[in-house]
Amino acid sequence: MFESLSQRLTQTMQKLRGKGRLTEDSIRETLREVRIALLEADVALPVVQSFISQVRERALGQEVISSLQPGQALVKIVHDELVQIMGEENKVLDLKANPPVVVLLAGLQGSGKTTTTAKLAKHLKEQAKQKVMVVSCDVYRPAAIDQLKTLAEQVDVLFHPSSVADQPVTIAKQALDAARRQFADVLLVDTAGRLHIDADMMDEIRQLHTAVSPHETLFVVDSMTGQDAANTAQAFNEALPLTGVILTKTDGDARGGAALSVRQITGKPIKFVGTGEKTEALQPFHPERVASRILGMGDVLSLVEDVQKHVDKSKAEKLARKIKKGRGFDLEDFRSQLEQMQNMGGLSSLADKMPGMGELPEHVKNRVNDRQTVSMIAIINSMTPQERRFPDVIRGSRKKRIAAGSGTQIQDINRMLKQFSQMQRMMKKFGKGGMKGMMRKMASLKGQMPGGFS
C-alpha cells in the first residue's frame, strides 16, 4: 500500500531536505505537488483540501520560515498532518466488558468479511489470549458458512453452526447463548454483504445489532475501492454506531486513498489492515508508522515486532552456536533464513519498513521481489540432504536434475549458489569476529542479499 504515493511524496520531500532557506513560493509549489500526489492516490477531495489547508497554515508560519532547517521542518509538518488525518494512534479493540464480548463485522459483499473474521479470531486468540467463537449470519451465500467453518478449524477457534434456513437474528442470539455456555471471551459475528447498499440490508444489520448489542461494530472495506471505501463507510456509519474500520486487501492497493480518507470522513478509527490472504495477514493500524513509511522514513518499530513475532528464537540460537563452534553454514540453514524472511512478509515487505528505502533509485527498488526468494526455496527443496549439507558436490548433472525438479533454469541454480556463498562467507566472518565482523561484512556486501540487490 502507498507505493505510488510514497514515491511521489518522497521525491517532493527530498527536494526540501538540507535547504537553508524556503520562500513562500517554494512552499506553495511543494504543496501543489503534494496535492496532486494525494489526488492521484484517490484520496477524497474534502480530505485533500483540509490536509493542504492545515499544512499551508503551519508551513507559512514561523515554525518553518525561522527554522534553522526549514526543509526538515516542513517534512515534519507533512508527517504530523498525515498522522492527524489517519487517527494519531492505534485504537485497539475494546474488550473491557462482561464476556462474551460481541464484535459485529459489517460490509459489502466481496470486501473480505469472512476471511477477516478468521484473521481477527486468530489475532485475538494469539495476541490477546482470548477464547474466541465465530458465527456466520450470512444466509444468502451458502458457501460463507462452510468457508467460516473451515477457517475456524484452521485457526483453532470455536465455531457455532448455522444454516441458510435460519433467520440471521435467530442465529446471532443462539450463538450468543452458546458462547456463554462455552465460556467464550469473544464472539465474532460475520454478517451478510450485498453488492451495493440497499434498504433491506441496512434493516437486517440494524436488527442484528439490536439483538446482540455488540461492544464493537467494525466496518470491513476493500481498500482497493479508494475514496469509494470512505463513502461506503460513511453510509454504514449513518446506519450503525460503528466503532472502527478494518481495511482489507491493502497488499494490492498501491494508492492508499482509502486509508487516508476513511477516518477523516467517518470520524471512526482504522483499527486493522489486512495485508494478504493468509490468516496471519492482519495487522494493527498505526498512523504514525504508516506516515513514516509514506514519506520514505521506514518503519523500524513494525520491523522489530515482525522479527519478534516470526523469527524462531530457538533456531536462531542453534544457528549462532553452530557457527560459533566453527561448523559450516549450509543450504539447510540458508533455506531456514529464507523461510523466516517469507514469514515476515517477504523481502519487499521488509524493504518497505527499512529507513531510506524511498531514496533508492526506482530501478533498484524494482529488483526487490519475492519471486526469487520463493524460487531459491524451491531449488533447495529439490536437492538431496547430502547436497544441502555439502553444496560443493553440486555439479553439471546434479544441477540439471535440481532445475527440472524445481521448475527453474541452470542459471537460476548458479545464481542461488553464488548468493549462498556470499551468505556463507558472511556467516564465517561472524563466527570469527563476532557481531562487529558480521556488520563490517554486511557493509562490504552493499546489499548483495537474496532478492535482487546484487
Order of alpha helices (4+ residues) and beta strands (2+ residues): alpha-alpha-alpha-alpha-alpha-beta-alpha-beta-alpha-beta-alpha-beta-alpha-beta-alpha-beta-alpha-beta-beta-alpha-alpha-alpha-alpha-alpha-alpha-alpha-alpha-alpha-alpha
